[in-house]
Amino acid sequence: MKTRHALLGFVLAGSCIWPAIAQDKPQPPASRPEASARHEPPPQAFADCKGKKAGDAIEHATPEGKVAATCQESPKGLVARPKQPK
């Protein structure tokens, strides 16, 4: 009888601890989040392209200074996209 109670206690204790352990497991990364979910361009990126056309080369103002950029179409309008270094 003691063995049965010990086994029952072990099973119950394990069932209480297991959900806590399972929650600590890291979640797999999303396959590919949408661009809007990853990053929203700052308002200045839209302002820098005001009155421009898609493909126009501009200087985009950032907190670190001005960077070379190109105006590109986005779902929310024309936006400055900084040129990536090679």
JOMO-V766774 format. One record per residue. RES is the residue in one small letter. PHI is phi in whole degrees, 0 to 359 (none if undefined). PSI is psi in degrees with one decimal (999 if undefined). D_LAST is the distance of its C-alpha to the last C-alpha in Angstrom with 1 decimal. Layout:
res=RES phi=PHI psi=PSI d_last=D_LAST
res=RES phi=PHI psi=PSI d_last=D_LAST
This chain:
res=m phi=none psi=-40.6 d_last=73.5
res=k phi=298 psi=-38.0 d_last=71.5
res=t phi=296 psi=-40.9 d_last=69.0
res=r phi=296 psi=-42.5 d_last=68.6
res=h phi=293 psi=-39.4 d_last=68.0
res=a phi=295 psi=-43.6 d_last=65.5
res=l phi=295 psi=-42.1 d_last=63.6
res=l phi=297 psi=-43.0 d_last=63.6
res=g phi=298 psi=-40.6 d_last=62.4
res=f phi=296 psi=-43.8 d_last=59.6
res=v phi=295 psi=-44.6 d_last=58.5
res=l phi=294 psi=-42.2 d_last=58.7
res=a phi=297 psi=-42.4 d_last=56.8
res=g phi=296 psi=-37.2 d_last=54.1
res=s phi=289 psi=-24.5 d_last=53.8
res=c phi=278 psi=-34.1 d_last=53.4
res=i phi=278 psi=-36.3 d_last=50.7
res=w phi=305 psi=-45.2 d_last=48.7
res=p phi=300 psi=-35.8 d_last=47.2
res=a phi=293 psi=-40.2 d_last=46.1
res=i phi=291 psi=-41.9 d_last=44.4
res=a phi=297 psi=-31.3 d_last=42.8
res=q phi=288 psi=-24.3 d_last=41.3
res=d phi=284 psi=-12.2 d_last=39.4
res=k phi=293 psi=129.1 d_last=37.5
res=p phi=296 psi=142.0 d_last=33.8
res=q phi=279 psi=143.2 d_last=33.1
res=p phi=293 psi=145.7 d_last=30.6
res=p phi=294 psi=150.8 d_last=27.4
res=a phi=297 psi=148.3 d_last=27.6
res=s phi=301 psi=-50.0 d_last=26.3
res=r phi=194 psi=95.5 d_last=23.9
res=p phi=294 psi=152.8 d_last=24.9
res=e phi=294 psi=154.4 d_last=24.7
res=a phi=303 psi=-39.7 d_last=22.0
res=s phi=293 psi=-29.2 d_last=24.8
res=a phi=284 psi=-29.9 d_last=26.0
res=r phi=284 psi=-49.4 d_last=22.7
res=h phi=202 psi=133.4 d_last=21.9
res=e phi=254 psi=125.4 d_last=23.6
res=p phi=299 psi=146.5 d_last=21.8
res=p phi=291 psi=157.1 d_last=23.6
res=p phi=305 psi=-32.9 d_last=26.2
res=q phi=298 psi=-31.4 d_last=24.4
res=a phi=296 psi=-33.8 d_last=21.6
res=f phi=283 psi=-40.2 d_last=24.5
res=a phi=296 psi=-37.3 d_last=26.2
res=d phi=295 psi=-23.9 d_last=23.3
res=c phi=260 psi=3.6 d_last=23.5
res=k phi=298 psi=128.3 d_last=27.3
res=g phi=81 psi=5.8 d_last=28.6
res=k phi=256 psi=176.1 d_last=25.3
res=k phi=243 psi=157.7 d_last=24.5
res=a phi=302 psi=132.2 d_last=21.8
res=g phi=97 psi=-12.7 d_last=18.9
res=d phi=294 psi=135.7 d_last=19.7
res=a phi=275 psi=132.8 d_last=17.1
res=i phi=220 psi=175.6 d_last=18.3
res=e phi=251 psi=123.1 d_last=18.0
res=h phi=263 psi=126.5 d_last=18.4
res=a phi=279 psi=125.7 d_last=20.7
res=t phi=234 psi=167.7 d_last=20.0
res=p phi=300 psi=-25.4 d_last=22.2
res=e phi=272 psi=-8.0 d_last=19.7
res=g phi=130 psi=-172.5 d_last=19.6
res=k phi=273 psi=141.9 d_last=18.2
res=v phi=230 psi=151.0 d_last=14.6
res=a phi=293 psi=136.1 d_last=13.2
res=a phi=212 psi=169.1 d_last=14.0
res=t phi=232 psi=138.9 d_last=15.5
res=c phi=283 psi=130.1 d_last=18.9
res=q phi=227 psi=150.5 d_last=19.3
res=e phi=290 psi=143.1 d_last=22.5
res=s phi=219 psi=167.2 d_last=23.4
res=p phi=301 psi=-24.2 d_last=26.8
res=k phi=257 psi=9.0 d_last=27.7
res=g phi=121 psi=-175.2 d_last=26.7
res=l phi=290 psi=132.1 d_last=24.0
res=v phi=222 psi=145.7 d_last=21.3
res=a phi=282 psi=128.9 d_last=18.4
res=r phi=242 psi=113.0 d_last=15.1
res=p phi=302 psi=144.0 d_last=12.4
res=k phi=286 psi=136.2 d_last=9.1
res=q phi=274 psi=134.9 d_last=6.4
res=p phi=294 psi=148.2 d_last=3.8
res=k phi=280 psi=999 d_last=0.0
